[in-house]
Amino acid sequence: MPCHDYWNAAAVFTGTVINSSTTTSKRGEYEVRERLVRFNIDQAFRGVKGKDVEVRTGLGDSDCGYNFRLGGQYLVYAYGDGGKLATGICSRTRTISEASDDLAYFQGLATAEPGATISGEVKRVDQAARSEERFQPVSDARIVIETSSTRVEAVTDKKGNYRVSGLAPNTYKVRVELPEGLSIHNPEQEAKVFDRGCAQISFWVESDTQVRGKVFDAQGQPAADVLMELVPADGQDNGFPTLVTTDKEGRYEMKLVRPGRYLFGVRIFGSAGSTYIPFPRTYYPGVREADRATIISVAEGQRIDLNDLILPPRFVERVLNGVVVDTDGRPVSGATVWLKENEYQDRDMPYRKETDSDGRFSFKVFEGINYNLKAYLDTDKAERKEAEHSIRVTADTEIIRLVLK
């Protein structure tokens, strides 16, 4: 939309390309090759002065570079980057022959009614439908546009569209409230609008497919703050799980679940954070082995209430203490130590500590679990010294000694 991009660009102008060259720019630690395009300004709308201007763009491979041609005339939407102007194919920059709507908007600004406009659409995504039927309009969705002192509401029409005009220039929160049976991961977005400008805020929603239930410990008490995993049963090694943490009553509710066949439980995939779940691996309906687990089949729009899941007794928590030393037995301060559970095959993230002034470190661990410890230190000579050790934690595990070599 011209009225959206116009006000969010650092500069807008029409111009003719009079020169193009390749240059190298510094981006942090890296050097990036790009094009430096010089324009003779035909008409300046905002953000530029003088007769000509330079704009950077990519080379046109995978860097969103715009293929400006020498002598070509363009409408350029440029953005500030380190005090310089840049543009690309992801902007609204285009040839003059394709810019009639944009130019009409610019010319009408002087006589336009005051106030800003926020508009958009709400559509339901059906992953199983054919491509031409995948996006269906959602009518009667309530749109709330508000600041700390202003609140305006709208309702989508039969085509899923809404439009609110006459807004004061400001930054608004735009929220969708959906009819029963639909849901969305992020129901709220932010829109900054200027006088006589606009913003387009749209929402892509899905059927509110849910899996929910309660989890209890071995004593029959609600198991709070436990990470639950819903893992695709077909091609489990590649399927990404749906995750949720139980509340203080042991309840969980997984929303926007994709149709499919799933395994459900605790520590069955090894998602980030699983290392410190204080219960053994457990599949629904309460078994340790995957081949005995119940496969949960989920259809679109279905709301499944699972039976209560009773977890085995909690792990016994221990503290694993260790020290990192050099080959002469001297403590090494500032060494990095990683702790990783072996059973997760690198799915769960390792946990990191740094050794103190005496070379010491400690981790919370669980009795009966196998862990891998790895310590390393990068020297001033760009060399890395390492040590590695595997251990199964017992009630009387001694202090671990890691020798960097």
C-alpha angles and dihedrals in degrees: 000000000000094000091055099045094040095063095040096051122092091220137009123189145137116239149156121244109242100166141011128188140163119251139172122234131191115239107181106295094347135079116223126198115218143152123269109206122192118206131196100222113236097176128000116209101172142341101022137083135183132037100295142020139192121230127185124220138164126271091253104253111102096325099087091250116171115229099230113183125215109259093014122134118227145174103229128201104192131187131206117252117170092337092308131098123248138173141173147171091288090066128072091259110136146151118285090247089062097043104078094114092048094049091047089054092049092049092050096052094091093058099032120120113261119255136062132266131221117191140155146130140265117218134175117230115218106192093190097052127094114271094257091052099038097098115055125180118249114216127196094029110147117231117201117197114186152153128188089281105024134062126178127172134201136175125221117246128227090285092052093251131135134180133186120186136180095051120156114246106270146110110278136191110227116200132181122215109197134210118254114290098031131093142172135203095227112026095175133063135172126241127189113198135183131206109287088006133108145206130211115217117177133176129212110203136182139205110284096246109174143185115192143160145120135282127209134186125236091273092056094253121134110268104227128195095014118149109234121199129205104193127186107253095207111071090358094176091064101031116104113226130234108234135200135160121228118245126232090281092053093252126143133185122190112197133193092022113176116237111264147092117297147183115218132200151077125313092354097127106020101238120181107292096025093114091075099045101120095218133079122253107288130179123201126292088031110284133128099220125073093218090061095048124111114248110227113213114204124195124195112276093011122136111207122195108198123205117259113285114222113202126211120253116299122262117260107250119229137173117237110209125192147161132217117216137171125242089275091056095252117142114255116220121205096020116148117237123194124201118199132173109233097213094067097063092222095309094116116059119251118246120237135213133167122224118249127232090286094049092252130143137169138195134192107243140166128246115251096023124120115231137182121216123198125180127186141170127195111218130212088256091064090254126132123219116200144184130185134191137172123208142172108219117235134173091267103036109157128224111290116234116203117190115202114223 
